[in-house]
Structures are given as structure tokens and as C-alpha cells.
């Protein structure tokens, strides 16, 4: 992704959230200069990977495969004394924009339609060798109700509806093309995007950034290289 594309996406996301009275923590507005002057009291933000996560999953087609994410709270997998024992994200998807199909070994998550359109989920089980099972039906819980759906079926969730996904469940989701910009909530066990994603498509979790203009904000995977201690 080009840095200019990332900058535009974050500016648009902040405007979208402000219009819906969804307030982010103050560091969501910090510039790279602000980050460089941050003190050791901010270490949990860095350790837990809080903040902006704009990715095209290495596909080079952000409007089709990509997302704007912001991690509000998190811990560190395997280190229960750091951060919180759960994670919370918001995800913004444009109509027709989707995440790649993937599963997690550790994370259990609730995916919640917070409004703006229709959220569509596609679900699969995993074989014992962790490959995609395209045949067996999938059992999920939607707002406390058990549902059994065929493998690969599109399950639509309206505003306020949610789905609980357990570890080992393949899924992809997108904003229905007929709706508007979609706000998705994710509440989960501790999240580690560096080690806890298995994709069934040839993608990468984080974008490779082309620096065509200065960064207005930092991404959560850029703190180590951009902030000098």
C-alpha cells in the first residue's frame, strides 16, 4: 500500500467515527513526532500493539481486500500480567470490501455489526491437518443462539447482531455491497496478529508500505522502527 492511501484511510476513518460519536483514545490522533516524544508511561500501547492497523493483506487491492482496524485494548499472548486479559477492536469496511479467509489457533472472538450496513460471514470448519473443510456444516452461536449452517454459506448479520467464532474456525467477512460503510466490533481473547493467523489464501497479515509521502500517523506494527528510545 502507498503511504498516501494509508493516510487517507485513517483521516476518513476518524471522520466516520466522529460522525457516529464513537470516540477513540487520545493516541489515535498522535503524529509520528508525538510518538517520538512519548515517555515510558506509554509502554503498554507498544507492548500490546494498540492503535491503527491499515492493511491490504499484501494483495495490492485495498478497496476489495483490506480493512481499517484500530485496537483499543489488548494484552500479550502468554504474558497475563501485561495489558488486559481480552482484546477489543473496531473494524471499518467499505461496501464490498472483505478480509481474507483465515482461522486462529488461540483467539476466540465475537464479531459484531455495530451499524452502517449488513455484515456477511462465510464459515468453514478445519480438517485435523488444519486445511479448509469445504464439506462439513458449521455450528456457531449468534447472540446466544446456536445455528448450524452449510460450509461456505453466507450468513448475514444486521446492525446489532453478532457471531461468536471459536479457535480453529475458518471465516471471512465483508460489508454487503448494497449497504453503506460498515462499523464492525471485535471483542476477543488476547489477540496476537503476528503469530495467531492461518490464512487459506496467499496473503500477508500486514501491508508492505510504499513511502510516497510522509506518514501522518503510525501503524501499530511500526512502533519498533519508528520510535527511538
ChimeraX attribute file (.defattr): number of C-alpha atoms within 10 A of each C-alpha:
attribute: neighborCount
match mode: 1-to-1
recipient: residues
	/A:1	21
	/A:2	14
	/A:3	18
	/A:4	16
	/A:5	15
	/A:6	26
	/A:7	18
	/A:8	11
	/A:9	16
	/A:10	22
	/A:11	13
	/A:12	13
	/A:13	19
	/A:14	16
	/A:15	13
	/A:16	16
	/A:17	15
	/A:18	12
	/A:19	10
	/A:20	12
	/A:21	9
	/A:22	11
	/A:23	11
	/A:24	16
	/A:25	10
	/A:26	7
	/A:27	15
	/A:28	19
	/A:29	17
	/A:30	14
	/A:31	13
	/A:32	18
	/A:33	13
	/A:34	12
	/A:35	17
	/A:36	14
	/A:37	11
	/A:38	15
	/A:39	9
	/A:40	9
	/A:41	7
	/A:42	11
	/A:43	11
	/A:44	17
	/A:45	19
	/A:46	16
	/A:47	16
	/A:48	23
	/A:49	25
	/A:50	24
	/A:51	25
	/A:52	24
	/A:53	21
	/A:54	26
	/A:55	25
	/A:56	26
	/A:57	21
	/A:58	18
	/A:59	17
	/A:60	15
	/A:61	13
	/A:62	21
	/A:63	14
	/A:64	17
	/A:65	20
	/A:66	26
	/A:67	22
	/A:68	21
	/A:69	24
	/A:70	24
	/A:71	22
	/A:72	18
	/A:73	22
	/A:74	26
	/A:75	24
	/A:76	20
	/A:77	20
	/A:78	9
	/A:79	10
	/A:80	12
	/A:81	10
	/A:82	14
	/A:83	18
	/A:84	16
	/A:85	17
	/A:86	19
	/A:87	23
	/A:88	20
	/A:89	20
	/A:90	21
	/A:91	21
	/A:92	25
	/A:93	28
	/A:94	23
	/A:95	21
	/A:96	19
	/A:97	21
	/A:98	23
	/A:99	18
	/A:100	22
	/A:101	20
	/A:102	20
	/A:103	27
	/A:104	22
	/A:105	14
	/A:106	17
	/A:107	21
	/A:108	20
	/A:109	22
	/A:110	19
	/A:111	24
	/A:112	24
	/A:113	25
	/A:114	21
	/A:115	18
	/A:116	20
	/A:117	23
	/A:118	25
	/A:119	30
	/A:120	20
	/A:121	20
	/A:122	18
	/A:123	26
	/A:124	26
	/A:125	22
	/A:126	17
	/A:127	13
	/A:128	9
	/A:129	6
	/A:130	15
	/A:131	13
	/A:132	21
	/A:133	18
	/A:134	14
	/A:135	11
	/A:136	14
	/A:137	16
	/A:138	19
	/A:139	18
	/A:140	18
	/A:141	15
	/A:142	17
	/A:143	13
	/A:144	10
	/A:145	9
	/A:146	11
	/A:147	11
	/A:148	10
	/A:149	16
	/A:150	16
	/A:151	19
	/A:152	20
	/A:153	14
	/A:154	15
	/A:155	14
	/A:156	17
	/A:157	20
	/A:158	15
	/A:159	16
	/A:160	12
	/A:161	16
	/A:162	22
	/A:163	22
	/A:164	19
	/A:165	22
	/A:166	19
	/A:167	14
	/A:168	21
	/A:169	22
	/A:170	27
	/A:171	21
	/A:172	19
	/A:173	22
	/A:174	26
	/A:175	28
	/A:176	22
	/A:177	15
	/A:178	9
	/A:179	14
	/A:180	16
	/A:181	19
	/A:182	25
	/A:183	26
	/A:184	25
	/A:185	22
	/A:186	21
	/A:187	19
	/A:188	20
	/A:189	19
	/A:190	25
	/A:191	28
	/A:192	19
	/A:193	14
	/A:194	9
	/A:195	12
	/A:196	16
	/A:197	18
	/A:198	19
	/A:199	19
	/A:200	16
	/A:201	9
	/A:202	10
	/A:203	16
	/A:204	16
	/A:205	17
	/A:206	18
	/A:207	21
	/A:208	16
	/A:209	15
	/A:210	12
	/A:211	11
	/A:212	11
	/A:213	11
	/A:214	10
	/A:215	14
	/A:216	18
	/A:217	23
	/A:218	23
	/A:219	23
	/A:220	20
	/A:221	19
	/A:222	14
	/A:223	18
	/A:224	11
	/A:225	7
	/A:226	14
	/A:227	16
	/A:228	10
	/A:229	9
